[in-house]
Amino acid sequence: MASTSRREFFSQLLNPPDLTLQGTGGVSRNSILSAEQEASRFLAQATLGADLTLIQEVASIGIEPWIDQQFLLPQSQVLDYFYAELFDETAIGSETPWRELFRYALWQTTINGNDLLRQRVALALSEIFVISTENASIYAVANGAAHWYDMLLRNAFGNFRDLLQDVTLHPLMGSYLSHAGNRKTDVSGNRFPDENYAREIMQLFTIGLFLLNDDGSFVLDGNNEPIPTYDNSHITEFAKIFTGIQFDYEGDPHITWTPSFTSGWLNPYTAVRPMTMWDEEHEPGSKTLLNGYVVPSGQTGMDDVNEALDHLFNHQNVGSFIGKQLIQRLVKSNPSPEYVGRVTAVFNDNGSGVRGDMQAVIKAILLDDEARNPVHIDDPTHGKLREPFFRFTQLVRAFHYSNPQGKFWDAGWGVENDLRQYMFNAPSVFNFFSPGYRPSGALSDNNLTGPEFQLLNSYTAISTVNFWYSRLWWSYVIDLPSEDKVIKGQTYDLDQPDPDLSYEITLVDDIPALLDHLDLLLTSGTLSPEIRAILETAVTGYKDANADDEDVVKMAIFLLMSCPEYAVQM
């Protein structure tokens, strides 16, 4: 295709004639879905990407039975793979497991793991409970990052209270939010407990800044103003709770001297061991927490921690604060108050008197009418911008990217550069984007959020499209181990992963059938007739210009993934 023709096609695709905002008299996306199309739409919410076989399987057995099957599957074990394939555990103390090794393990799990729903939920949790491998200390403990992901995978189907405990005591979180090595008050030395984790566990991990109703709306005071959940005095008291916690360096080969409380640091040994309590460094006395709740004096440090976590876990805000964010990560950016309220009710009580049951919460989110009823596709407030990283995993899984070695080891430089998102590599504890972000324009004018739009700018609008092109035509380029890469004593020179498009190539002589297939895989059958017509014209024109069959398929995938109706998950 000549470059001028490509520009013309893109001009039509991205700026189609006579298209106005959905729901205001313009075009509407298809909302009459077959069983396979609805299965595809569900899997876009519940997995990191589905191929035709999985879509047909879910369409056959049903969505809820598939969820139940997923609950029974064992979790992927990222750290086990890490030690088996990428880093010799016996080398801890003498070698450094750099971040790229964790990324190899992450991709291997993403491509080959069967626990698809668990992975999707764990990665959603990773955007609430944020640590970043960009952090200098965490960069050099890739085994700790694998251990952190295993912890999220384990708790994704467990209880939120256990998740809160494991996050609090995880060495990567202790390093990232600096409560590892947090010491009791020493007035004479002008030393006071570190308040970082105390603040973020409330603001980001449990209750948020303002009191909430079960439907996620603010509780208002007599002046119609939101009521803060905590103030600085509460942060100070919670900071006392988290004193005396330190890395577990019992047996650490890095330490050749008699250890003390201040001896520990995050290293490949301590990074995979839950932190421990040193009672002699824990702040003594009672602590007054939220709503006048008092943690009594005379307890052990861990008793204080456990009581404080119970106190937060049972706060009225947790169900709606966490539930709404999980809805946003999986289903839609702007859930109705009723949807949030239904999920909160299940968080508060799973029907058997259990609070914080993650399996019940996941079902409540994914089986809700707002998630499943296709009529909502026509609602202009429905849907969400797909996160760039998950668009990539969908591409890779839908079209079976692989290499002969069976090792999908991606260091992620291209992903990071072009998509500006690589999981576990957020720029701060506030994630890649805020759940309340409102981009200027139609969304903010209508009081709607679009969190993922915080990643969209003049650079990523172009680099993302270029990324799809490069990954379709140029495979993986430089992101895999080259001939001089030695891992666990073995030299690797891996072939670049390529897609398997053999089935799609059989459809090239019937462009409408090819687009039906790609619409099913990538947009769940929701393409509007207008965009569909533009795509058919573009792909047919490319085929008629004597492009070979594989290039025709790649062009069809590329154009569909570049259009707005793919970018917005419905």
C-alpha positions in Angstrom: 0.0 0.0 0.0 1.4 3.4 -0.9 2.0 5.7 2.0 -0.6 8.2 0.8 -3.2 5.4 0.7 -2.3 4.4 4.2 -2.8 8.0 5.4 -6.2 8.1 3.7 -7.3 4.9 5.3 -6.2 6.2 8.8 -7.9 9.5 8.2 -11.2 7.6 7.6 -10.6 5.2 10.4 -9.8 7.7 13.1 -12.1 10.5 11.8 -15.0 8.7 10.1 -17.6 11.0 8.5 -20.8 11.8 10.3 -19.8 10.1 13.5 -20.8 11.9 16.7 -20.7 11.0 20.4 -22.4 7.6 21.0 -25.8 8.1 22.5 -26.3 11.6 21.0 -27.8 10.7 17.7 -24.6 9.3 16.1 -23.5 5.7 15.5 -23.9 3.0 18.1 -21.8 -0.1 18.6 -23.5 -3.4 18.0 -25.3 -4.6 21.2 -27.1 -7.7 19.8 -24.5 -10.4 20.6 -24.3 -14.1 20.0 -23.2 -16.5 22.7 -19.6 -16.4 21.4 -19.6 -12.6 21.2 -20.8 -12.3 24.8 -18.2 -14.9 25.9 -15.6 -12.8 24.2 -16.8 -9.6 25.9 -16.7 -11.4 29.3 -13.2 -12.7 28.7 -12.0 -9.2 27.8 -13.1 -8.2 31.4 -11.9 -11.4 33.1 -8.6 -12.4 31.4 -5.5 -11.0 29.8 -6.7 -12.1 26.4 -8.6 -14.9 24.8 -8.2 -17.0 21.7 -11.0 -18.5 19.6 -10.8 -21.9 21.4 -11.3 -20.2 24.8 -14.2 -18.1 23.5 -15.9 -21.1 22.2 -15.3 -23.0 25.4 -16.9 -20.3 27.6 -19.8 -19.9 25.1 -20.4 -23.7 25.5 -20.2 -24.2 29.2 -21.4 -20.7 30.4 -19.8 -17.8 32.1 -20.5 -18.7 35.8 -19.4 -22.4 35.4 -16.2 -21.2 33.8 -15.6 -18.8 36.8 -16.2 -21.7 39.1 -13.7 -23.8 37.2 -11.1 -21.0 37.5 -11.6 -20.8 41.2 -10.5 -24.5 41.5 -7.4 -24.2 39.4 -4.0 -24.0 41.2 -2.2 -20.7 40.9 0.8 -20.1 38.7 4.0 -20.2 40.8 6.1 -17.3 39.5 8.9 -17.7 42.0 9.2 -21.4 41.4 9.6 -20.8 37.7 12.1 -18.0 38.5 14.4 -20.3 40.5 13.9 -23.2 38.1 14.7 -21.3 34.9 16.2 -17.9 35.5 18.2 -17.7 38.7 20.0 -20.2 40.9 18.6 -19.9 44.4 21.9 -21.0 45.9 23.6 -17.9 44.3 21.7 -15.6 46.7 24.5 -13.7 48.5 26.8 -13.8 45.5 24.7 -12.8 42.5 22.1 -10.1 41.8 18.7 -11.0 40.4 18.0 -8.0 38.2 14.5 -6.8 37.4 14.6 -8.2 33.8 14.6 -11.7 35.1 11.3 -11.1 36.9 9.8 -9.7 33.6 10.8 -12.9 31.9 9.0 -14.9 34.5 6.0 -12.6 34.4 5.6 -13.0 30.6 6.1 -16.8 30.8 3.2 -16.9 33.3 1.1 -14.5 31.3 1.4 -16.6 28.1 1.3 -20.1 29.5 -0.7 -19.9 32.8 -4.1 -21.5 32.9 -5.3 -19.5 35.9 -6.5 -16.7 33.7 -9.0 -15.1 36.0 -6.7 -15.2 39.0 -4.0 -13.5 37.0 -6.4 -10.7 35.8 -7.6 -10.0 39.3 -4.1 -10.2 40.8 -2.9 -7.6 38.3 -5.9 -5.4 39.1 -4.9 -5.6 42.8 -1.3 -4.7 41.8 -2.7 -1.3 40.7 -4.3 -0.7 44.1 -1.5 -2.2 46.2 1.4 -0.7 44.3 5.1 -1.4 44.5 7.4 -0.5 41.6 10.4 -2.4 40.2 11.5 1.0 39.0 12.5 1.7 42.6 16.3 1.3 43.0 16.1 -1.2 45.9 13.4 -3.4 44.3 15.1 -3.3 40.9 17.8 -5.6 42.3 15.5 -8.2 43.9 13.7 -9.8 41.0 13.0 -12.8 43.1 11.2 -10.5 45.6 9.0 -9.2 42.8 8.1 -12.7 41.8 7.3 -13.5 45.4 5.1 -10.3 45.6 3.2 -11.4 42.5 2.7 -14.9 43.9 1.3 -13.3 47.0 -1.2 -11.3 45.0 -2.1 -14.4 43.0 -2.7 -16.3 46.2 -4.9 -13.7 47.7 -6.8 -12.9 44.6 -9.2 -15.7 45.4 -8.8 -15.5 49.2 -10.0 -13.0 51.8 -9.3 -9.3 51.7 -8.2 -9.4 55.4 -5.4 -11.9 54.6 -4.4 -9.8 51.6 -4.1 -6.8 53.9 -1.9 -8.8 56.3 0.4 -10.1 53.6 0.8 -6.7 51.9 1.7 -5.1 55.3 4.4 -7.6 56.1 5.8 -8.1 52.6 9.4 -6.9 52.4 8.9 -5.1 49.1 6.1 -3.0 50.6 8.2 -2.5 53.7 11.0 -1.1 51.5 8.8 0.8 49.1 6.7 2.6 51.8 9.5 2.6 54.4 7.9 0.9 57.4 10.6 -1.7 57.4 13.0 -0.7 60.1 10.4 1.8 61.6 11.5 2.5 65.2 9.7 3.7 68.3 9.8 7.3 69.4 13.0 8.7 70.9 12.3 12.3 71.9 15.8 12.9 73.0 17.1 12.0 69.6 14.3 13.8 67.8 13.2 10.5 66.3 9.6 9.7 65.6 7.9 6.8 63.7 7.8 6.9 59.9 4.3 7.8 58.8 4.5 6.8 55.2 2.8 3.4 55.3 0.3 4.6 58.0 -0.9 7.2 55.6 -1.1 5.1 52.4 -2.7 2.0 54.0 -5.7 4.3 54.8 -5.7 6.6 51.8 -4.9 4.0 49.1 -5.4 0.5 50.4 -8.5 0.5 52.5 -10.7 3.5 53.2 -9.8 6.5 51.1 -9.9 10.1 52.0 -13.7 10.6 52.7 -16.5 8.7 54.4 -18.5 6.7 51.8 -22.0 5.3 51.6 -22.2 1.7 50.4 -22.9 2.9 46.9 -19.6 4.8 46.8 -21.1 8.3 47.2 -19.8 10.7 49.8 -21.3 10.9 53.3 -22.0 14.6 53.7 -22.0 16.8 56.8 -24.5 19.5 57.6 -22.9 21.8 55.1 -23.1 19.3 52.3 -19.3 18.7 52.5 -17.5 15.3 52.4 -16.4 14.1 55.8 -12.7 13.1 56.0 -12.0 9.6 57.1 -8.9 10.5 59.1 -6.6 13.4 60.0 -2.9 13.8 60.9 -3.4 12.6 64.4 -4.7 9.3 63.1 -1.7 9.0 60.8 0.6 9.6 63.8 -1.2 6.9 65.8 -1.1 4.3 63.0 2.6 5.1 62.5 3.1 3.9 66.1 1.3 0.6 65.2 3.8 -0.1 62.4 7.0 0.3 64.5 9.3 -2.6 65.3 8.8 -4.3 61.9 12.0 -5.3 60.2 13.2 -7.6 57.4 13.7 -11.2 58.4 17.5 -11.6 58.0 17.8 -14.7 60.2 20.4 -16.7 58.3 21.1 -13.9 55.7 24.4 -14.7 53.9 24.9 -11.0 53.3 25.3 -10.4 57.1 28.6 -11.6 58.5 28.3 -9.7 61.8 26.1 -10.0 64.9 22.9 -8.5 63.6 20.8 -5.8 65.4 17.5 -4.2 64.5 19.2 -1.7 62.1 21.2 -4.4 60.4 18.6 -5.5 57.8 18.0 -4.2 54.3 16.2 -5.4 51.3 18.3 -7.9 49.4 17.6 -11.2 47.5 17.5 -13.1 50.8 15.2 -10.9 52.8 13.0 -10.1 49.7 11.2 -13.4 49.9 10.6 -13.6 53.7 7.7 -11.9 55.5 8.9 -9.2 57.8 9.1 -9.9 61.5 8.4 -7.9 64.7 11.0 -6.7 67.2 9.0 -5.9 70.3 11.8 -3.9 71.8 11.6 -1.5 68.9 7.8 -1.3 68.9 6.1 1.8 70.3 4.7 1.0 73.8 1.4 2.3 75.1 -2.1 2.5 73.8 -2.9 3.9 70.3 -6.1 5.8 69.5 -7.2 5.0 66.0 -10.3 5.9 63.9 -13.6 7.0 65.6 -11.9 6.9 69.0 -11.1 3.2 68.8 -8.2 2.4 71.3 -5.6 -0.3 70.8 -4.7 -1.1 74.5 -1.3 -1.0 75.9 0.6 -4.1 77.1 0.2 -6.1 73.9 2.9 -7.5 71.7 3.8 -5.6 68.5 2.1 -8.1 66.3 -1.0 -8.0 68.4 -1.1 -4.2 67.8 -0.7 -4.7 64.1 -3.4 -7.4 63.8 -5.8 -5.3 65.8 -5.2 -2.2 63.7 -5.6 -4.2 60.5 -8.9 -5.7 61.8 -10.0 -2.2 62.6 -9.4 -1.0 59.1 -10.8 -4.1 57.5 -14.1 -3.6 59.3 -14.4 0.1 58.4 -17.6 0.9 56.5 -15.7 2.3 53.5 -13.7 -0.7 52.5 -16.3 -2.6 50.5 -17.2 0.4 48.3 -13.7 1.9 48.1 -12.1 -1.4 46.9 -15.1 -2.7 45.1 -15.5 0.3 42.9 -11.8 0.2 41.9 -12.0 -3.4 41.0 -15.1 -2.7 38.9 -13.1 0.1 37.2 -10.1 -2.2 36.5 -12.3 -5.1 35.1 -15.5 -3.7 33.7 -16.2 0.0 33.4 -14.9 3.4 34.5 -18.2 4.8 35.7 -20.3 2.1 37.5 -23.7 3.2 38.7 -24.1 3.7 42.4 -26.4 0.7 42.4 -23.7 -1.5 40.9 -21.2 -0.3 43.5 -23.8 -0.9 46.2 -24.4 -4.5 45.1 -20.7 -5.3 45.1 -20.3 -3.6 48.5 -23.1 -5.7 49.9 -21.3 -8.9 48.8 -18.0 -7.7 50.2 -19.7 -7.0 53.6 -21.4 -10.4 53.6 -20.9 -13.2 51.1 -24.3 -14.7 52.1 -22.7 -16.9 54.7 -21.7 -14.2 57.1 -18.1 -13.8 55.7 -16.7 -10.4 55.1 -14.1 -9.7 52.4 -14.6 -13.0 50.4 -12.8 -12.2 47.2 -14.3 -15.0 45.2 -17.8 -13.7 46.0 -16.7 -10.1 45.2 -15.3 -11.2 41.8 -18.5 -13.0 40.9 -20.6 -10.0 42.0 -18.5 -7.8 39.7 -18.4 -10.0 36.6 -22.0 -11.4 36.8 -23.7 -8.1 37.6 -26.3 -6.8 35.1 -24.1 -3.8 34.3 -21.3 -6.2 33.3 -23.3 -8.8 31.4 -26.4 -7.2 29.9 -25.5 -6.0 26.4 -28.1 -3.3 26.5 -25.5 -1.2 28.5 -23.3 -1.1 25.4 -25.6 1.6 24.1 -25.1 3.7 27.3 -22.6 6.5 26.6 -21.3 6.2 30.2 -20.5 2.5 29.7 -17.1 0.9 29.1 -13.5 1.8 29.8 -10.4 2.6 27.9 -8.3 -0.5 27.6 -5.0 -0.3 29.5 -2.1 -0.5 26.9 -0.4 -3.4 28.6 -3.6 -5.5 28.5 -4.1 -4.6 24.8 -0.7 -6.1 24.2 -1.4 -9.3 26.2 -4.6 -9.7 24.3 -2.7 -9.5 21.0 -0.1 -12.0 22.1 -2.7 -14.5 23.5 -5.3 -14.2 20.8 -2.7 -14.9 18.0 -0.5 -17.4 19.9 2.8 -15.6 19.8 5.6 -18.1 20.4 9.1 -19.1 19.5 10.7 -22.5 19.0 12.3 -22.4 22.4 9.0 -22.0 24.2 10.5 -19.1 26.2 8.6 -15.8 26.1 11.2 -13.8 27.9 10.6 -10.1 27.3 12.7 -7.5 29.1 10.0 -5.0 28.1 12.0 -2.0 26.9 9.8 -1.5 23.9 6.6 -2.0 25.9 7.8 0.5 28.4 8.9 3.0 25.8 5.9 2.9 23.5 3.0 2.0 25.8 4.3 3.8 28.9 2.9 1.0 31.0 4.6 -2.2 32.3 3.0 -4.0 35.2 4.8 -3.6 38.5 6.6 -0.6 37.2 4.3 2.3 38.1 6.0 5.7 38.6 4.7 6.0 42.2 2.5 4.4 44.8 -0.4 6.2 43.0 -0.2 3.8 40.1 -0.1 4.7 36.4 -3.3 6.7 36.8 -5.8 7.8 39.4 -9.2 6.1 39.7 -10.8 9.5 39.8 -9.0 11.0 36.8 -11.2 13.0 34.5 -9.7 14.0 31.1 -10.7 17.3 29.8 -13.5 17.4 27.2 -16.7 15.3 27.0 -15.9 13.1 30.0 -15.1 15.9 32.5 -17.9 18.0 31.1 -20.3 15.2 32.0 -18.7 14.5 35.4 -17.3 11.1 34.2 -14.0 9.5 35.0 -11.6 7.9 32.5 -8.7 6.7 34.6 -6.7 5.1 31.8 -6.8 8.3 29.8 -4.1 9.6 32.1 -1.7 7.5 30.1 -2.9 8.9 26.8 -1.0 12.0 25.5 0.4 13.3 22.2 3.2 10.8 22.4 1.3 7.6 23.3 -1.4 8.3 20.8 1.2 7.7 18.1 3.6 5.3 19.8 0.9 2.9 20.7 -0.2 2.5 17.1 3.4 2.2 16.0 3.8 -0.5 18.6 1.1 -2.7 17.2 2.7 -2.3 13.7 6.1 -3.3 15.0 4.8 -6.3 16.9 2.9 -7.6 13.9 5.6 -7.1 11.3 8.9 -6.9 13.2 8.2 -9.5 16.0 9.9 -8.5 19.2 13.0 -6.8 18.0 15.6 -6.4 20.8 13.7 -7.3 23.9 14.8 -10.9 24.3 18.1 -12.4 25.5 20.8 -12.2 22.7 23.7 -14.5 22.0 25.7 -13.1 24.8 23.0 -13.5 27.5 23.9 -16.1 30.1 21.2 -17.3 32.5 21.9 -19.9 35.1 25.1 -20.8 33.3 23.4 -21.3 30.0 23.9 -19.0 27.0 20.7 -18.1 25.2 20.0 -16.8 21.8 16.2 -16.9 21.6 14.2 -16.5 18.4 11.8 -13.7 18.3 8.2 -14.8 19.0 5.9 -14.6 16.0 2.1 -14.9 15.8 0.4 -18.0 14.4 -2.0 -16.6 11.8 -2.6 -19.9 9.9 -6.3 -19.9 10.6 -6.8 -16.2 9.8 -5.0 -16.7 6.5 -7.7 -19.2 5.4 -10.2 -16.3 5.6 -8.3 -13.9 3.4 -10.4 -14.7 0.3 -13.5 -13.6 2.3 -12.7 -10.2 3.9 -16.1 -9.9 5.6 -15.5 -13.3 7.2 -12.0 -12.3 8.3 -13.4 -9.1 9.9 -16.2 -11.1 11.6 -13.5 -13.3 13.1 -11.3 -10.4 14.2 -14.3 -8.5 15.6 -15.1 -11.6 17.7 -11.6 -11.9 19.0 -10.7 -8.3 19.6 -14.0 -6.3 19.9 -16.4 -9.0 20.9 -18.7 -8.4 18.0 -19.4 -4.8 19.0 -18.0 -2.9 16.0 -20.4 -0.3 14.6 -21.5 -0.7 10.9 -19.7 2.5 10.1 -16.3 1.5 11.4 -16.8 -2.0 10.0 -17.4 -0.6 6.5 -14.2 1.6 6.7 -12.2 -1.5 7.8 -13.6 -3.6 5.0 -12.8 -1.0 2.4 -9.2 -0.5 3.7 -8.4 -4.3 4.0 -10.0 -5.1 0.6 -8.0 -2.3 -1.0 -4.8 -3.6 0.6 -5.5 -7.1 -0.7 -6.3 -5.8 -4.2 -2.9 -4.1 -4.2 -1.4 -7.6 -4.4 -0.3 -7.9 -0.7 0.4 -11.4 0.3 -2.1 -13.2 2.5 -0.2 -12.9 5.8 0.3 -9.2 5.3 -3.4 -8.8 4.6 -4.2 -10.5 7.9 -1.7 -8.4 9.7 -3.1 -5.2 8.2 -6.6 -6.1 9.2 -5.4 -6.8 12.8 -3.4 -3.6 12.8 -6.2 -1.4 11.6 -8.8 -2.8 14.0 -6.4 -2.4 17.0 -5.8 1.2 15.9 -9.4 2.2 15.8 -11.3 3.9 18.7 -13.8 1.1 19.0 -11.1 -1.3 19.9 -9.5 1.1 22.3 -12.7 1.3 24.4 -13.7 -2.0 26.0 -17.5 -2.4 26.1 
